[in-house]
């Protein structure tokens, strides 16, 4: 499986890096920029999780329809 740069895992890894930078930062302007970028990444991660959750629900529904039609 190839890793995409826009994958959830990659985004989450970048988010963790930003959190560490934010914890280490002593400059307010830098901290605000890092925080802004981290919030954007967190939203992107959330969106990817929602899409995955929806897809899982669709697969479950399809599977349940297959099982119910076999009975």
HELIX and SHEET records of a PDB file:
HELIX    1   1 UNK A    8  UNK A   24  1                                  17    
HELIX    2   2 UNK A   28  UNK A   70  1                                  43    
END                                                                             
